[in-house]
Amino acid sequence: MRERIEELRNLLDKYARAYYSEDQPLITDQEYDLLYNELVALELQYPEYYDPNSITQRVGGEVLAAFAKVRHPRPLYSLGNAYSYEDLVNFDQRVQSFQQDFQYCVELKIDGLAIALHYNHGKLQQALTRGDGEVGENVTANVKTIRTLPWKIAEEREIEIRGEVYLSKKQLEIINAQRSQENQEIFMNCRNAAAGTIRQLDSKIAAARKLDAFWYQVPQARDLGFVLHSEALNWLDELGFVTNKQRHLCKNIAEVWQLIREFEVSKKNFEYDIDGVVVKVDNLSLQEELGYTIKVPRWAIAYKFKAEEVESVIEDIVITVGRTGKITPNARMKPVLLAGTTVANAQLHNEDYIANKDIRIGDTVLVRKAGEIIPEVVNVVLAKRKSDSVVYRFPTICPHCGSSLYRLSGESDRYCFNTDCPARVVESLIHFASRNCLNIAAFGEKTVAQFYHNGWLRNIADIFHLERFAQEIIASKGFGAKSYTKIKEAVEKAKTQSLEKLLFGLGIRHIGEKAAQILVKEFGSMDNIMAAEIEQIAAIFDMGEVRAQSVYYFFRDEKNVKLINELKTAGFKMQGEDRELRTSYFNNKKVVLTGSLELFTRQQATELLRWLGAQSNSSVSKETDVVIYGEAAGSKLVKAQQLGVKCMSENEFMELLKKEEVLSGKGISEVFS
């Protein structure tokens, strides 16, 4: 029977490769399913022949407590960027100073997540994220769910293969439709979805989302006997890896530029997102001669496309009210396709933004996605403005409650100060339940809004008395007994959150996560914070008069005092956690985080620094002691270097944590528990 099992595995690998990688199915879906089901049955009947590399294991199922950190055997460098033809010419001149007779291999820059695969004796051993380039995370279980990825190859030597894991545009639509139905936050783009999927601790979730990948580099190519990078890519094709076929060899930078211009026009036609073009020296010996800087290879550069801009028409300007009463104007536009998604809204920020750009209802405007994510109005196309156009007058009355809107001295925003404004109440409830506050996972935006409009939820305290409406909730459309139980469990779990998260969740104006942490650290309990005078709060470093007044007057409001008493009765923590601070390099140091961190979320890094006795600040000044930087660090890093502030990479930060044994024993679990 072992022979039949092996025969089925080999056949199914062959058929899957033809179907998923080559788009040339060799058998019908029904025939494939019969063979697959036969293999599943035999593997269950004969568990002694289990093979972790069997095609039946691609459905996932491994659930991890966390991702193990692994040091890369070879550094994974990021690429230098080019934004113009002049940048490319400068790059070309530097290469030509070493050698004149060479060619470039030009490839699409896939907007996904960099992954390094490690094979030995023909089998996949590990898949690692890029991390900080020196240390990555072991995400093998999730990467193995990629259907086009071969787990076994005809190559016995130890090899590393690098590539980009991505999510197709079509698959993103499917996932977001499902998440929308489940009242979950949708993914803004394919890259965010791919990154979030790779970091799922349950590999079944990764399998269901159907990731894909293109493989684009063999770091040991020269040691394996290849002369050209393009030859190594052809070899990957032969081994069964999916490489991107939109790659071209160019004799000079002029040919490269022509190709880039063509790709910039055709990029929207691809089934996956691309955000540029990668230009590589094809000759491997020349690559070796050119070498690397501290951060990037000298033999490659990434040309980044300009943000796409399209014209649309502003059909209306709609006002939204935030939890603090802040008024935000939003443009409702004629729907247009922009950077792969349909865009019908753009934030207009505030009254001054509209006035300075002279944006009017009926105007034709240029729209782009800031950071490839958030739609914004670039400017008005004045040549298309209608003759009967009128200047937009910012409202002075709240559209939700009819209260007057006030603009405070020195601010560009207007506010609705009615704390009973329906829009403010709903936004406050959403904020309280959000991930960075009480993390009540079952309370998405749509659920909160529905519960409010049904009269089941009028304030924060009502969240903890939903049993009064249990039957109505269970009977309502989209819910049921199971959903109600999940909500109750999530609400009970919220009571175990720390005091600083509760304080942040209350939505006190000017009090964000950091300020909430400072207040809890300084005063130790909710009662002490409530009793503090303005002068006491203002005297704390990084608080100041404005925040002090905001805290003081919040707790002088009888409604807020009543709310705190109800939360006490519900069983919330009202004492700060007595975490013992370690003797650490970071004790009493002012630290700024900048750039994109790979090994921690920004929130985790901030928590860790606070636990180590540091003060995490948002801006760099001469008072700053340390700047910790990740990928794509910008002006903050430059300013720190100009001021002579100590700068350390995320990798150096990790090494320091290891020396101080923060990442072993109870340390890291204590911080993130």
C-alpha positions as CSV (number, residue, x, y, z in Angstrom):
1,M,0.0,0.0,0.0
2,R,3.0,2.3,0.6
3,E,3.7,2.1,-3.2
4,R,0.2,3.3,-4.0
5,I,0.4,6.2,-1.5
6,E,3.7,7.4,-3.0
7,E,2.3,6.9,-6.6
8,L,-0.7,9.1,-5.7
9,R,1.5,11.8,-4.1
10,N,3.7,12.0,-7.1
11,L,0.7,12.1,-9.5
12,L,-1.1,14.7,-7.6
13,D,2.1,16.9,-7.3
14,K,2.4,16.6,-11.1
15,Y,-1.2,17.5,-11.8
16,A,-1.2,20.3,-9.3
17,R,1.9,21.8,-10.8
18,A,0.4,21.7,-14.3
19,Y,-2.9,23.2,-13.0
20,Y,-1.6,26.0,-10.7
21,S,1.8,26.8,-12.1
22,E,1.5,26.2,-15.8
23,D,-2.2,26.7,-16.3
24,Q,-2.4,23.5,-18.3
25,P,-4.6,21.0,-16.5
26,L,-3.8,17.4,-17.4
27,I,-7.0,15.8,-15.9
28,T,-10.5,17.0,-15.1
29,D,-11.3,18.4,-11.6
30,Q,-13.5,15.3,-10.9
31,E,-10.6,13.0,-11.7
32,Y,-8.3,15.0,-9.6
33,D,-10.7,15.0,-6.6
34,L,-11.1,11.2,-6.9
35,L,-7.3,10.7,-6.6
36,Y,-7.0,13.3,-3.9
37,N,-9.8,11.7,-1.8
38,E,-8.2,8.2,-2.3
39,L,-4.9,9.6,-0.9
40,V,-6.6,11.2,2.1
41,A,-8.3,7.9,2.9
42,L,-5.1,5.8,2.6
43,E,-3.1,8.3,4.7
44,L,-5.8,8.0,7.5
45,Q,-5.8,4.2,7.2
46,Y,-1.9,3.9,7.2
47,P,-0.7,6.7,9.5
48,E,2.8,5.1,9.6
49,Y,3.3,6.4,6.1
50,Y,2.7,10.0,7.1
51,D,4.8,12.6,5.2
52,P,4.7,16.3,6.1
53,N,5.4,17.1,2.5
54,S,2.3,15.3,1.2
55,I,0.0,17.5,-0.9
56,T,-2.8,16.7,1.5
57,Q,-1.0,18.8,4.1
58,R,-1.6,22.1,2.1
59,V,-4.9,22.7,3.8
60,G,-3.0,23.9,6.9
61,G,-4.0,23.0,10.5
62,E,-0.9,23.8,12.4
63,V,-1.6,26.3,15.2
64,L,1.4,28.1,16.7
65,A,1.7,30.0,19.9
66,A,4.2,32.4,18.2
67,F,6.6,32.6,15.3
68,A,10.2,31.6,16.2
69,K,12.9,34.1,15.3
70,V,15.6,32.6,13.0
71,R,18.8,34.2,11.9
72,H,19.3,34.3,8.1
73,P,22.4,32.4,6.9
74,R,22.8,35.3,4.4
75,P,21.5,38.8,4.9
76,L,18.4,39.9,3.1
77,Y,19.1,43.4,1.9
78,S,16.4,45.9,0.9
79,L,16.7,47.7,-2.4
80,G,17.7,51.3,-3.1
81,N,15.0,53.3,-4.8
82,A,14.8,55.4,-8.0
83,Y,12.0,57.8,-8.8
84,S,13.2,59.3,-12.1
85,Y,15.1,58.7,-15.2
86,E,18.0,60.7,-13.7
87,D,18.2,58.4,-10.7
88,L,18.5,55.4,-13.1
89,V,21.2,57.1,-15.1
90,N,23.2,57.8,-12.0
91,F,22.8,54.1,-11.0
92,D,23.9,53.1,-14.5
93,Q,27.0,55.3,-14.4
94,R,28.1,53.8,-11.1
95,V,27.8,50.3,-12.6
96,Q,29.7,51.4,-15.7
97,S,32.5,52.7,-13.6
98,F,33.3,49.0,-12.9
99,Q,32.5,47.5,-16.3
100,Q,31.0,48.7,-19.6
101,D,30.0,45.4,-21.2
102,F,27.0,44.0,-19.4
103,Q,23.2,43.7,-19.5
104,Y,20.3,44.3,-17.1
105,C,17.6,41.9,-16.1
106,V,14.5,43.9,-15.6
107,E,11.7,42.4,-13.4
108,L,8.3,43.6,-12.0
109,K,8.4,44.7,-8.4
110,I,5.6,42.6,-6.9
111,D,3.8,44.3,-4.0
112,G,3.9,41.6,-1.4
113,L,6.0,40.1,1.3
114,A,9.6,39.0,0.9
115,I,10.2,35.3,1.9
116,A,13.4,33.1,1.9
117,L,13.0,29.4,1.3
118,H,15.5,26.9,2.5
119,Y,15.8,23.4,0.9
120,N,18.0,20.5,1.7
121,H,18.1,17.0,0.2
122,G,15.3,18.1,-2.1
123,K,12.9,19.0,0.6
124,L,11.6,22.3,2.0
125,Q,13.0,22.9,5.4
126,Q,12.1,26.4,6.3
127,A,10.4,29.6,5.1
128,L,11.5,32.8,6.7
129,T,10.2,36.4,6.5
130,R,12.7,39.1,5.7
131,G,12.5,40.6,9.2
132,D,15.2,43.2,9.6
133,G,17.4,41.4,7.0
134,E,19.4,39.6,9.6
135,V,16.7,37.9,11.6
136,G,13.3,36.7,10.3
137,E,10.4,34.7,11.5
138,N,9.7,31.1,10.7
139,V,6.4,31.0,8.8
140,T,6.9,27.7,7.1
141,A,3.4,26.3,8.0
142,N,1.7,29.2,6.3
143,V,4.0,29.4,3.2
144,K,3.5,25.6,2.7
145,T,-0.2,26.3,2.0
146,I,0.7,28.1,-1.3
147,R,-0.5,25.7,-3.9
148,T,2.1,26.6,-6.6
149,L,5.1,26.0,-4.2
150,P,7.0,22.7,-4.6
151,W,7.8,21.0,-1.3
152,K,10.1,18.5,-3.1
153,I,12.6,19.4,-5.8
154,A,15.1,17.6,-8.0
155,E,18.1,19.2,-6.2
156,E,19.9,17.5,-3.3
157,R,22.2,20.4,-2.5
158,E,21.3,23.0,0.2
159,I,19.9,26.0,-1.6
160,E,18.1,29.2,-0.6
161,I,15.4,30.7,-2.9
162,R,14.0,34.2,-2.4
163,G,10.8,35.6,-3.6
164,E,7.6,37.6,-2.9
165,V,4.4,36.1,-1.5
166,Y,1.4,38.0,-2.7
167,L,-2.4,37.9,-2.9
168,S,-4.2,38.4,-6.2
169,K,-6.6,41.2,-6.7
170,K,-9.4,38.7,-7.3
171,Q,-8.7,36.9,-4.1
172,L,-8.6,40.1,-2.1
173,E,-12.1,40.9,-3.4
174,I,-13.3,37.5,-2.2
175,I,-11.7,37.8,1.2
176,N,-13.0,41.4,1.8
177,A,-16.6,40.4,0.8
178,Q,-16.5,37.7,3.4
179,R,-15.0,39.9,6.1
180,S,-17.6,42.6,5.3
181,Q,-20.4,40.1,5.9
182,E,-18.8,39.1,9.2
183,N,-18.5,42.7,10.3
184,Q,-14.7,42.5,10.2
185,E,-12.4,45.3,9.0
186,I,-11.5,44.9,5.4
187,F,-8.0,44.8,4.0
188,M,-7.0,48.1,2.3
189,N,-4.8,46.4,-0.3
190,C,-3.3,43.1,-1.5
191,R,0.0,43.7,0.4
192,N,-1.7,44.3,3.7
193,A,-3.8,41.1,3.2
194,A,-0.8,39.0,2.3
195,A,1.3,40.3,5.3
196,G,-1.7,39.7,7.6
197,T,-2.2,36.2,6.2
198,I,1.5,35.2,6.5
199,R,1.4,36.2,10.2
200,Q,-1.7,34.1,11.0
201,L,-0.9,31.6,13.8
202,D,-3.5,29.2,12.4
203,S,-2.3,27.9,9.1
204,K,-5.9,26.9,8.1
205,I,-6.7,30.6,7.8
206,A,-3.6,31.0,5.5
207,A,-4.7,28.1,3.4
208,A,-8.3,29.4,3.0
209,R,-7.0,32.8,1.7
210,K,-5.0,31.2,-1.2
211,L,-1.8,33.1,-1.2
212,D,0.6,32.9,-4.2
213,A,4.2,33.7,-4.9
214,F,6.8,34.6,-7.5
215,W,10.5,33.5,-6.8
216,Y,13.2,35.8,-8.1
217,Q,16.6,35.0,-6.7
218,V,19.0,32.2,-5.8
219,P,21.7,33.8,-3.5
220,Q,24.2,30.9,-4.1
221,A,23.6,31.0,-7.9
222,R,27.3,31.6,-8.7
223,D,28.4,28.8,-6.3
224,L,25.9,26.5,-8.1
225,G,27.7,27.2,-11.4
226,F,25.6,29.9,-13.0
227,V,27.1,32.9,-14.8
228,L,24.0,35.0,-15.2
229,H,21.1,35.8,-12.8
230,S,18.6,35.1,-15.7
231,E,20.0,31.6,-16.1
232,A,19.3,30.9,-12.4
233,L,15.7,32.1,-12.9
234,N,15.3,29.7,-15.9
235,W,16.6,26.9,-13.6
236,L,14.0,27.8,-11.0
237,D,11.4,27.3,-13.7
238,E,12.8,23.8,-14.4
239,L,12.6,22.9,-10.7
240,G,8.9,23.8,-10.7
241,F,9.0,27.2,-9.0
242,V,6.8,30.0,-10.4
243,T,8.9,32.9,-11.6
244,N,7.4,36.0,-13.1
245,K,7.6,35.8,-16.9
246,Q,7.5,39.5,-17.3
247,R,11.2,39.8,-17.2
248,H,13.4,41.2,-19.9
249,L,17.1,41.6,-20.7
250,C,18.2,45.1,-21.6
251,K,21.5,46.2,-23.2
252,N,21.5,49.7,-21.7
253,I,19.6,52.1,-19.4
254,A,17.6,53.7,-22.3
255,E,16.1,50.3,-23.0
256,V,15.3,49.9,-19.3
257,W,13.6,53.2,-19.2
258,Q,11.4,52.4,-22.3
259,L,10.4,49.2,-20.6
260,I,9.5,51.0,-17.4
261,R,7.3,53.4,-19.2
262,E,5.4,50.5,-20.9
263,F,4.9,48.8,-17.5
264,E,3.7,52.0,-15.9
265,V,0.9,52.1,-18.5
266,S,0.0,48.4,-18.3
267,K,0.4,47.8,-14.6
268,K,-3.3,47.9,-13.9
269,N,-3.8,44.9,-16.3
270,F,-1.9,42.5,-14.1
271,E,-3.8,40.1,-11.8
272,Y,-1.5,41.2,-8.9
273,D,-0.3,44.5,-7.6
274,I,3.0,45.9,-8.7
275,D,4.5,49.1,-7.3
276,G,7.6,49.4,-9.6
277,V,10.3,47.7,-11.6
278,V,13.5,46.1,-10.3
279,V,16.6,46.6,-12.4
280,K,19.4,44.0,-11.7
281,V,22.9,43.6,-13.2
282,D,22.5,40.2,-14.9
283,N,26.2,39.1,-14.7
284,L,26.8,37.4,-11.3
285,S,30.5,38.1,-11.2
286,L,29.9,41.8,-11.8
287,Q,27.2,41.7,-9.0
288,E,29.9,40.3,-6.7
289,E,32.4,42.9,-7.7
290,L,29.8,45.7,-7.1
291,G,28.9,44.3,-3.7
292,Y,26.8,46.0,-1.1
293,T,26.5,49.1,1.0
294,I,25.4,48.7,4.6
295,K,21.8,48.5,3.6
296,V,21.4,47.8,-0.2
297,P,23.1,46.0,-3.1
298,R,25.0,48.2,-5.5
299,W,24.0,45.9,-8.4
300,A,20.2,46.4,-8.2
301,I,17.8,49.3,-7.8
302,A,14.0,49.5,-7.6
303,Y,12.2,52.1,-9.7
304,K,9.0,53.2,-7.9
305,F,6.0,54.2,-9.9
306,K,4.4,57.5,-9.3
307,A,1.1,57.4,-7.5
308,E,-1.7,57.1,-10.0
309,E,-3.9,60.2,-10.4
310,V,-7.4,60.1,-11.9
311,E,-10.1,62.7,-12.4
312,S,-13.4,62.5,-10.6
313,V,-16.3,64.8,-9.8
314,I,-17.2,65.9,-6.3
315,E,-20.9,65.2,-5.9
316,D,-21.2,66.2,-2.3
317,I,-19.3,67.1,0.8
318,V,-20.5,65.1,3.8
319,I,-19.6,65.8,7.5
320,T,-18.7,63.1,10.0
321,V,-18.4,63.5,13.7
322,G,-15.7,61.7,15.7
323,R,-15.7,60.4,19.3
324,T,-14.2,63.7,20.5
325,G,-16.7,65.8,18.5
326,K,-14.1,66.6,15.9
327,I,-15.7,67.4,12.5
328,T,-14.2,65.8,9.4
329,P,-15.4,66.7,5.9
330,N,-15.4,63.9,3.3
331,A,-15.8,64.2,-0.4
332,R,-18.4,61.9,-2.1
333,M,-17.3,61.5,-5.6
334,K,-18.3,59.9,-8.8
335,P,-16.8,56.4,-8.5
336,V,-13.6,55.9,-10.3
337,L,-11.1,53.0,-10.6
338,L,-7.9,54.0,-8.8
339,A,-4.9,51.8,-8.1
340,G,-6.9,48.7,-8.5
341,T,-10.0,49.6,-6.4
342,T,-13.1,51.6,-6.9
343,V,-12.9,54.9,-5.1
344,A,-16.0,57.0,-4.3
345,N,-14.8,58.9,-1.1
346,A,-11.8,61.0,-0.1
347,Q,-11.1,62.7,3.2
348,L,-10.9,66.5,3.0
349,H,-9.3,66.9,6.5
350,N,-10.7,70.2,7.7
351,E,-12.1,73.6,6.9
352,D,-8.8,75.1,5.9
353,Y,-7.9,72.2,3.6
354,I,-11.1,72.9,1.6
355,A,-10.6,76.7,1.6
356,N,-6.9,76.5,0.6
357,K,-7.6,74.2,-2.4
358,D,-10.9,76.0,-3.1
359,I,-12.7,72.7,-3.4
360,R,-16.4,73.0,-4.3
361,I,-19.3,70.7,-4.9
362,G,-19.5,69.9,-8.6
363,D,-15.7,70.4,-9.2
364,T,-13.6,68.1,-11.3
365,V,-10.6,67.1,-9.2
366,L,-7.5,65.0,-9.4
367,V,-7.5,62.1,-6.9
368,R,-4.7,59.8,-5.8
369,K,-4.0,57.4,-3.0
370,A,-1.7,58.7,-0.3
371,G,0.8,56.0,0.4
372,E,-1.1,53.8,-2.1
373,I,-3.9,53.5,0.5
374,I,-5.9,56.6,1.5
375,P,-7.7,58.5,-1.3
376,E,-6.9,62.2,-1.3
377,V,-7.8,65.2,-3.5
378,V,-4.6,66.6,-5.1
379,N,-6.2,69.7,-6.6
380,V,-9.1,71.1,-8.5
381,V,-9.1,71.0,-12.4
382,L,-10.0,74.7,-12.7
383,A,-10.4,74.4,-16.5
384,K,-13.4,72.2,-16.0
385,R,-15.1,74.2,-13.2
386,K,-18.7,75.1,-14.1
387,S,-19.7,78.8,-14.5
388,D,-22.4,78.5,-11.8
389,S,-20.0,77.1,-9.2
390,V,-20.3,78.5,-5.7
391,V,-17.7,78.6,-2.8
392,Y,-18.3,75.9,-0.3
393,R,-19.4,77.2,3.1
394,F,-18.3,75.0,6.0
395,P,-21.3,74.1,8.2
396,T,-21.8,75.7,11.7
397,I,-24.5,73.2,12.9
398,C,-23.9,69.5,13.6
399,P,-25.8,67.5,11.1
400,H,-26.5,64.7,13.6
401,C,-27.7,66.6,16.7
402,G,-28.3,70.2,15.6
403,S,-25.8,71.7,18.1
404,S,-23.5,74.6,17.1
405,L,-20.0,73.7,15.8
406,Y,-17.1,75.6,17.4
407,R,-13.6,76.3,16.2
408,L,-11.2,76.7,19.0
409,S,-8.5,79.3,18.9
410,G,-5.3,78.1,17.2
411,E,-7.0,75.0,15.7
412,S,-8.1,74.2,12.1
413,D,-10.9,71.8,13.2
414,R,-14.4,72.4,14.3
415,Y,-16.1,70.5,17.1
416,C,-19.5,69.4,18.3
417,F,-19.3,69.6,22.1
418,N,-22.7,67.8,22.7
419,T,-21.6,64.6,24.5
420,D,-25.0,63.1,23.7
421,C,-24.6,63.6,20.0
422,P,-25.6,60.2,18.4
423,A,-22.6,60.2,16.1
424,R,-20.2,60.9,19.0
425,V,-21.7,58.2,21.1
426,V,-21.4,55.5,18.4
427,E,-17.8,56.5,17.6
428,S,-16.9,56.5,21.3
429,L,-18.3,53.0,21.7
430,I,-16.4,51.8,18.6
431,H,-13.2,53.3,20.1
432,F,-13.8,51.7,23.5
433,A,-14.2,48.2,21.9
434,S,-11.3,48.7,19.4
435,R,-8.2,46.5,19.4
436,N,-5.9,49.0,21.0
437,C,-8.3,49.7,23.8
438,L,-10.5,46.9,25.3
439,N,-10.2,44.7,22.3
440,I,-13.8,43.4,22.3
441,A,-13.4,41.4,19.1
442,A,-17.1,40.7,18.6
443,F,-17.9,44.5,18.5
444,G,-17.1,45.7,15.0
445,E,-18.3,49.0,13.8
446,K,-21.5,47.7,12.1
447,T,-22.4,45.7,15.3
448,V,-22.0,48.8,17.5
449,A,-24.0,51.0,15.2
450,Q,-26.8,48.4,15.0
451,F,-26.9,47.9,18.7
452,Y,-27.1,51.7,19.3
453,H,-29.9,52.2,16.8
454,N,-31.8,49.3,18.2
455,G,-31.6,51.0,21.6
456,W,-29.6,48.2,23.2
457,L,-26.5,50.3,23.6
458,R,-26.5,53.9,24.7
459,N,-23.2,54.3,26.6
460,I,-20.1,52.3,27.5
461,A,-21.6,50.9,30.7
462,D,-24.5,49.3,28.6
463,I,-21.9,47.0,27.0
464,F,-21.8,45.1,30.3
465,H,-25.5,44.8,30.7
466,L,-26.5,43.3,27.3
467,E,-28.3,40.4,29.1
468,R,-31.2,42.8,29.3
469,F,-31.7,42.4,25.6
470,A,-30.4,38.9,25.1
471,Q,-33.6,37.6,23.4
472,E,-33.8,40.6,21.0
473,I,-30.2,40.2,20.1
474,I,-30.5,36.4,19.5
475,A,-33.6,36.9,17.4
476,S,-32.2,39.8,15.3
477,K,-31.0,39.2,11.7
478,G,-27.4,38.2,11.4
479,F,-27.1,37.1,15.0
480,G,-28.2,34.0,17.1
481,A,-27.4,32.2,20.3
482,K,-23.9,31.4,19.2
483,S,-23.1,35.0,18.2
484,Y,-24.6,36.3,21.5
485,T,-22.4,33.9,23.5
486,K,-19.3,35.1,21.6
487,I,-20.2,38.7,22.4
488,K,-20.7,37.9,26.1
489,E,-17.3,36.1,26.2
490,A,-15.5,38.9,24.5
491,V,-17.1,41.4,26.9
492,E,-16.0,39.4,30.0
493,K,-12.5,39.1,28.6
494,A,-12.3,42.9,28.2
495,K,-12.5,43.3,32.0
496,T,-9.0,41.8,32.3
497,Q,-7.4,44.5,30.2
498,S,-4.9,46.8,31.9
499,L,-5.8,50.2,33.4
500,E,-4.0,52.1,30.7
501,K,-6.1,50.5,28.0
502,L,-9.2,51.3,29.9
503,L,-8.1,54.9,30.3
504,F,-7.3,55.2,26.6
505,G,-10.7,53.6,25.8
506,L,-12.6,56.3,27.7
507,G,-11.8,58.6,24.8
508,I,-10.5,61.6,26.9
509,R,-9.5,64.4,24.4
510,H,-5.8,64.6,23.8
511,I,-5.1,61.4,25.8
512,G,-3.7,58.7,23.5
513,E,-2.1,55.4,24.3
514,K,1.2,56.9,25.4
515,A,-0.4,59.6,27.6
516,A,-2.6,56.9,29.2
517,Q,0.4,54.9,30.1
518,I,2.2,57.9,31.6
519,L,-0.8,58.7,33.8
520,V,-1.1,55.1,35.1
521,K,2.6,54.9,35.7
522,E,2.6,58.2,37.6
523,F,-0.6,57.9,39.7
524,G,-1.0,54.1,40.0
525,S,-4.8,53.9,40.1
526,M,-7.9,55.3,38.6
527,D,-8.9,57.0,41.9
528,N,-5.6,58.9,42.0
529,I,-5.9,60.0,38.4
530,M,-9.5,61.2,39.0
531,A,-8.4,63.1,42.1
532,A,-5.3,64.7,40.6
533,E,-5.2,68.5,40.2
534,I,-4.3,70.3,36.9
535,E,-0.9,71.4,38.3
536,Q,0.0,67.8,39.3
537,I,-0.8,66.4,35.8
538,A,0.8,69.3,33.9
539,A,4.0,68.8,35.9
540,I,4.5,65.3,34.5
541,F,7.0,65.2,31.6
542,D,5.2,65.1,28.2
543,M,1.8,65.9,29.6
544,G,1.5,69.7,29.7
545,E,-1.3,72.1,30.4
546,V,-3.7,71.2,27.6
547,R,-3.7,67.4,28.4
548,A,-3.9,68.2,32.1
549,Q,-7.0,70.3,31.7
550,S,-8.6,67.7,29.5
551,V,-8.1,65.0,32.1
552,Y,-9.1,67.2,35.0
553,Y,-12.4,68.4,33.5
554,F,-13.3,64.9,32.1
555,F,-13.4,63.5,35.7
556,R,-15.3,66.6,37.0
557,D,-18.2,65.6,34.8
558,E,-20.8,63.7,36.8
559,K,-21.7,61.4,33.9
560,N,-18.1,60.3,33.6
561,V,-17.8,59.7,37.4
562,K,-20.9,57.6,37.2
563,L,-19.5,55.6,34.3
564,I,-16.2,54.8,36.3
565,N,-18.3,53.6,39.2
566,E,-20.3,51.3,37.0
567,L,-17.1,49.9,35.5
568,K,-15.7,49.3,39.0
569,T,-18.9,47.4,39.8
570,A,-18.6,45.4,36.6
571,G,-15.1,44.2,37.8
572,F,-12.7,46.3,35.8
573,K,-9.1,46.7,36.9
574,M,-8.7,50.1,38.5
575,Q,-5.1,49.6,39.7
576,G,-2.0,49.8,37.5
577,E,0.0,46.7,37.0
578,D,3.0,46.5,39.2
579,R,5.5,45.3,36.6
580,E,9.0,45.4,38.0
581,L,11.2,47.4,35.7
582,R,14.4,45.6,34.7
583,T,17.9,47.1,35.1
584,S,18.3,48.0,31.5
585,Y,20.3,50.1,29.1
586,F,17.0,51.9,28.3
587,N,16.2,53.0,31.9
588,N,15.1,56.7,31.9
589,K,16.1,57.1,28.2
590,K,13.9,59.0,25.7
591,V,13.5,56.7,22.7
592,V,11.9,57.4,19.2
593,L,10.8,54.6,16.9
594,T,10.8,55.3,13.2
595,G,10.5,53.3,9.9
596,S,8.7,50.0,9.3
597,L,9.5,47.4,12.0
598,E,9.5,43.7,10.9
599,L,10.0,41.8,14.2
600,F,7.6,43.8,16.4
601,T,4.5,45.8,15.8
602,R,4.9,49.4,16.7
603,Q,2.7,48.8,19.7
604,Q,4.7,45.8,20.9
605,A,8.0,47.8,20.6
606,T,6.5,50.7,22.6
607,E,5.3,48.3,25.3
608,L,8.7,46.6,25.5
609,L,10.5,49.9,25.8
610,R,8.2,51.1,28.5
611,W,8.7,47.8,30.4
612,L,12.5,48.4,30.1
613,G,12.1,51.9,31.8
614,A,12.3,54.0,28.6
615,Q,10.1,56.8,27.5
616,S,8.8,56.3,24.0
617,N,8.4,59.6,22.2
618,S,7.0,60.5,18.8
619,S,9.5,63.2,17.6
620,V,13.2,63.6,17.6
621,S,14.9,66.5,19.5
622,K,18.2,67.2,21.2
623,E,16.6,65.6,24.3
624,T,16.2,62.3,22.5
625,D,18.6,59.6,23.7
626,V,18.1,56.8,21.2
627,V,16.4,56.4,17.8
628,I,15.5,52.8,16.8
629,Y,14.9,52.6,13.1
630,G,13.4,50.0,10.7
631,E,13.0,49.8,7.0
632,A,12.2,53.0,5.0
633,A,13.1,55.3,8.0
634,G,12.9,58.9,6.8
635,S,13.2,62.4,8.2
636,K,13.3,61.3,11.9
637,L,16.4,59.2,11.3
638,V,18.1,62.0,9.2
639,K,17.3,64.5,12.0
640,A,18.7,62.2,14.6
641,Q,22.0,61.8,12.7
642,Q,22.3,65.5,12.3
643,L,21.8,66.1,16.0
644,G,24.3,63.3,16.9
645,V,21.6,61.2,18.6
646,K,22.5,57.5,19.0
647,C,20.8,55.5,16.2
648,M,20.3,51.7,16.3
649,S,18.7,49.4,13.7
650,E,16.0,47.0,14.7
651,N,18.6,44.2,14.5
652,E,20.9,46.0,16.9
653,F,17.9,46.6,19.2
654,M,17.3,42.8,19.1
655,E,21.0,42.0,19.9
656,L,20.8,44.3,22.9
657,L,17.6,42.6,24.1
658,K,19.4,39.3,23.8
659,K,22.3,40.5,25.9
660,E,19.9,41.7,28.6
661,E,18.1,38.4,28.3
662,V,14.8,40.1,27.6
663,L,13.9,37.6,24.9
664,S,14.4,34.5,27.2
665,G,12.7,33.3,30.3
666,K,9.5,35.1,31.3
667,G,10.6,38.4,29.9
668,I,8.9,38.7,26.5
669,S,5.7,36.9,27.7
670,E,5.5,39.2,30.7
671,V,5.5,42.2,28.5
672,F,3.0,41.0,25.9
673,S,0.7,39.0,28.2
